[in-house]
Amino acid sequence: MAFVGRSGSGEDLSAEDVLNHLTDEDLKKLEEELQDLDPDHSLLPAGFRQKDQTKKFPTGPFSRDQLLEFLEQQALAHKDREDLVPFTREKRGKPFVEKAKPVLVEEKFSLDPELEDALTDASDTELCDIAGVVKAEKYPPVMDEPPNPTNVEETLKRIRDDDPRLREVNLNNIKNIPIATLKDFAEAMKHNTHVETFMLVATRSNDPVALAFADMLRVNKTLTSLNVETNFLTNKGILAFIDALRENTTLMELKIDNQRQQLGNVVEMELAALLEENTNMLKLGYHFEQQGPRTRAANAITKNNDLVRQKRQQKENGPSSPHRYGIQ
């Protein structure tokens, strides 16, 4: 519906005619009046809750020196607030006094008069003879650990040949073994039926090596102990071991502690669940960081060892008779 007004001369004016006769300033004022503002609306930005009050004309060019001078004058003209409690320079409490450090003083000890006279008058040669007789306490020297004498190529060949005399493989601290060679060890162990212990401590083994040995554990039925401590294994490699041990029934000891990075809560929970499922696991070399998995793992290890003890006792005592327990 068109707005119809009446001018001073009696002519009818429409809304368009009224707007056409308004200046820019009048239009801005009309726009501000027609704005639907809600100052209590918390979901609206602050600029939409009230009228725009930021449009101001510049008072002059910016001068940093004049601004600083004005601020200084304003600060000097403003009177400081009077203190309700005047400062009396009164000291309260005990002042800090640094404790005197004890001075080390050599303690003088006295000998028998005869010994003191003998040592005082003794020559350098006689003192050397006395020192040779008394002697100081000798400590046994601690020698560095010798390098691992294992021949890598020969050991790999013996594993491939399934040498019955080879029961333990020790590759600890041999840091120059290529990753491909370590994978060859895992592949050779798949068909070996005599090696019971395999140690890979501090050989810079990574996740590809762990995946290869995890595939080996799914096939090998002879290995009872595997040690891969102090390497570069991550969650991926450890989880591969866990999945493989769900299918393995011969491995009784696994050591995976001291890796390059922490394994985290997910891996620790999986380790605890593995020990509860696989009753053949009797030892786990890993320091749990979380209390929950640590408790579950300790209970599972204890339970598994109890089962082994019970089976051993049954073999020693022979099959039990029903009448022994009063069963008719």
C-alpha positions in Angstrom: 0.0 0.0 0.0 1.5 3.3 -1.0 2.0 6.0 1.5 0.0 9.1 0.7 0.7 12.4 2.4 -0.4 16.0 1.9 2.0 18.9 1.2 1.5 22.4 2.5 -0.1 23.4 -0.8 -2.7 20.7 -0.4 -1.2 18.2 -3.0 -1.2 14.5 -2.3 2.4 13.1 -1.9 3.4 9.5 -2.2 6.2 7.8 -0.1 8.4 7.8 -3.1 8.1 11.5 -3.6 8.8 12.1 0.1 12.0 9.9 -0.1 13.1 11.6 -3.3 13.0 15.0 -1.6 15.1 13.8 1.4 18.8 14.6 1.6 21.5 12.0 2.4 21.7 13.1 6.0 17.9 12.7 6.4 18.0 9.2 4.8 20.7 8.1 7.3 18.6 9.4 10.2 15.6 7.6 8.8 17.6 4.4 8.5 18.7 4.6 12.1 15.2 5.2 13.3 13.9 2.2 11.3 16.6 -0.2 12.5 15.2 -3.1 14.5 17.7 -3.2 17.3 17.5 -5.5 20.3 20.1 -4.6 23.0 19.2 -7.7 25.1 19.7 -10.2 22.3 22.9 -12.1 23.4 23.2 -14.0 20.1 23.7 -10.8 18.1 27.1 -9.2 17.8 27.6 -6.1 19.8 27.5 -3.9 16.7 24.0 -5.0 15.9 22.5 -4.4 19.3 22.7 -0.6 19.3 23.1 2.3 16.9 26.5 2.8 15.3 28.3 5.4 17.3 31.7 5.1 15.7 31.3 7.6 12.9 33.1 10.7 13.9 34.9 13.4 12.0 38.7 13.5 12.5 39.9 16.3 14.8 43.2 16.7 13.0 46.3 15.0 11.7 47.9 12.4 14.0 51.0 13.7 15.9 52.7 11.3 18.2 54.7 14.0 20.0 51.6 16.1 20.7 49.7 13.0 21.9 52.5 12.2 24.4 52.7 15.8 25.6 48.9 15.8 26.1 49.0 12.5 28.1 51.8 13.9 30.3 49.9 17.1 31.0 46.8 15.1 31.8 48.6 12.8 34.1 50.2 15.7 36.0 46.9 17.5 36.3 45.3 14.5 37.8 45.7 14.4 41.6 46.9 11.2 43.2 44.6 9.5 45.6 45.5 10.1 49.2 46.5 7.0 51.1 44.2 6.1 53.9 47.1 4.6 55.8 50.3 6.6 55.5 53.6 4.9 54.9 55.6 4.9 58.1 58.6 2.9 56.9 58.0 0.4 59.7 59.7 -3.0 59.2 57.7 -6.0 60.2 58.9 -9.6 60.5 62.4 -10.9 60.6 64.8 -9.9 57.9 66.4 -12.7 55.8 69.9 -13.5 56.9 71.8 -16.0 54.8 73.2 -18.9 56.8 76.9 -19.1 57.1 78.4 -22.0 55.2 80.6 -24.2 57.3 84.3 -23.9 56.6 86.1 -27.1 56.0 89.1 -27.3 58.4 91.6 -30.1 58.3 91.4 -32.1 61.4 94.7 -32.9 63.1 95.2 -36.4 64.4 97.8 -37.4 66.9 99.9 -40.6 66.8 101.9 -42.3 69.4 105.0 -40.2 70.3 107.3 -43.0 69.1 105.5 -43.3 65.7 105.3 -39.5 65.3 109.1 -39.1 65.9 109.9 -42.0 63.5 107.8 -40.5 60.7 109.2 -37.0 61.3 112.8 -38.1 61.1 112.2 -40.6 58.3 113.7 -40.0 54.9 111.9 -40.1 51.6 113.2 -43.6 50.9 112.0 -44.9 54.2 108.5 -43.3 53.6 108.3 -45.0 50.2 109.2 -48.3 51.9 106.4 -47.8 54.5 103.9 -46.9 51.7 104.8 -50.1 49.9 104.1 -52.1 53.1 100.8 -50.4 54.0 99.4 -50.1 50.4 96.1 -48.5 49.5 92.9 -50.4 48.8 92.8 -51.5 45.2 89.5 -51.6 43.4 89.0 -54.1 40.6 88.9 -52.4 37.2 85.6 -52.5 35.4 86.2 -53.5 31.8 84.0 -52.5 28.9 81.6 -55.1 27.7 83.2 -57.0 24.8 81.5 -56.8 21.4 79.1 -59.6 20.5 81.2 -62.4 18.9 78.2 -63.8 17.0 78.8 -64.4 13.3 75.7 -63.1 11.6 76.0 -64.8 8.3 77.0 -68.1 9.8 74.2 -68.0 12.3 71.7 -67.2 9.5 73.0 -70.2 7.6 72.7 -72.5 10.6 69.1 -71.4 11.1 68.2 -72.1 7.5 69.9 -75.5 7.8 67.9 -76.2 11.0 71.0 -77.1 12.9 69.9 -79.2 15.9 72.8 -77.9 18.0 71.6 -74.2 17.7 69.2 -73.6 20.5 69.8 -69.9 21.2 70.4 -67.0 18.8 72.1 -63.9 20.4 72.3 -60.8 18.1 72.4 -58.3 21.0 74.1 -54.9 20.5 75.1 -55.7 16.8 74.0 -52.4 15.4 75.2 -52.8 11.8 72.8 -55.6 10.8 70.8 -54.5 7.7 67.1 -54.5 7.9 66.9 -57.0 5.0 69.1 -59.4 6.9 66.9 -59.2 10.0 63.9 -60.0 7.8 65.9 -63.0 6.5 66.3 -64.2 10.1 62.5 -64.0 10.5 61.9 -65.8 7.3 64.4 -68.6 8.2 62.9 -69.0 11.7 59.5 -70.0 10.1 60.9 -73.4 9.2 63.3 -73.9 12.1 62.4 -76.5 14.7 65.3 -76.2 17.2 65.9 -72.5 18.2 64.1 -71.8 21.4 65.5 -68.4 22.3 66.0 -65.4 20.0 67.5 -62.1 21.2 67.4 -58.8 19.2 68.3 -56.3 21.9 69.7 -52.9 20.7 69.9 -53.9 17.0 68.1 -50.8 15.7 65.1 -53.0 14.7 62.1 -51.0 13.5 58.5 -51.8 12.6 59.2 -53.7 9.3 61.4 -56.1 11.3 58.6 -56.5 13.9 56.1 -57.3 11.2 58.4 -59.9 9.8 58.9 -61.6 13.2 55.1 -61.4 13.9 54.5 -63.4 10.7 57.1 -65.8 11.9 55.3 -66.3 15.3 52.2 -67.4 13.4 54.1 -70.3 11.9 56.9 -71.2 14.3 56.0 -73.8 17.0 59.4 -74.1 18.7 60.4 -70.6 19.9 59.7 -70.0 23.6 61.5 -66.7 24.3 61.8 -63.5 22.1 63.6 -60.4 23.3 63.3 -57.2 21.2 64.1 -54.6 23.9 65.8 -51.2 23.3 64.8 -50.8 19.7 62.9 -48.4 17.5 59.5 -50.2 17.6 56.3 -48.2 17.7 52.6 -49.1 18.4 52.3 -50.6 14.9 55.1 -53.2 15.5 53.9 -54.1 19.1 50.3 -54.5 17.9 51.6 -56.9 15.2 53.2 -59.0 17.9 50.0 -59.0 19.9 47.9 -60.2 17.0 50.4 -62.9 16.2 50.5 -64.2 19.7 46.8 -64.8 19.7 47.5 -67.6 17.2 50.8 -68.8 18.8 50.7 -71.4 21.6 54.4 -72.0 22.3 55.9 -68.6 23.1 56.1 -68.2 26.9 58.3 -65.1 27.2 58.2 -61.7 25.4 60.4 -58.7 26.2 59.5 -55.4 24.5 60.5 -52.7 27.0 62.6 -49.6 26.5 61.5 -48.6 23.0 62.2 -45.3 21.3 58.7 -43.9 22.2 56.0 -44.8 24.7 53.4 -47.3 23.6 50.4 -45.5 25.1 47.2 -46.7 26.9 45.7 -48.5 23.9 48.7 -50.8 23.4 48.9 -51.5 27.2 45.3 -52.5 27.3 45.8 -54.9 24.3 48.9 -56.4 26.1 46.8 -57.0 29.3 44.0 -58.6 27.2 46.5 -60.8 25.4 47.9 -62.1 28.7 44.3 -62.9 29.8 43.6 -64.8 26.6 46.9 -66.6 26.0 47.5 -68.8 29.0 50.9 -69.9 27.7 52.4 -66.4 28.3 54.4 -66.7 31.6 56.7 -63.7 31.4 56.3 -60.2 29.8 59.2 -57.8 29.9 57.5 -54.4 29.8 57.0 -51.6 32.4 53.3 -50.5 32.3 52.7 -46.8 32.7 49.0 -47.1 33.5 47.7 -48.6 36.7 44.7 -50.5 35.1 46.6 -52.5 32.5 49.5 -53.1 35.0 47.1 -54.7 37.5 45.4 -56.8 34.8 48.7 -58.0 33.4 50.1 -59.0 36.9 46.9 -61.0 37.7 47.0 -62.7 34.3 50.7 -63.7 34.7 50.1 -65.0 38.1 47.1 -67.0 36.9 49.0 -68.5 34.0 51.9 -69.6 36.2 49.5 -71.2 38.6 48.0 -73.2 35.7 51.5 -74.4 34.7 52.2 -75.4 38.3 49.0 -77.3 38.6 49.7 -79.2 35.3 53.2 -80.1 36.6 51.8 -81.4 39.8 49.3 -83.5 38.0 52.0 -85.1 35.9 54.2 -85.8 39.0 51.3 -87.2 41.0 49.8 -89.1 38.1 46.0 -89.3 37.3 43.9 -88.6 40.3 41.4 -91.3 41.4 37.8 -90.3 42.0 37.8 -92.1 45.4 40.6 -89.9 46.5 38.3 -86.9 46.8 35.3 -89.0 48.1 33.5 -89.3 44.8 31.5 -92.5 44.5 
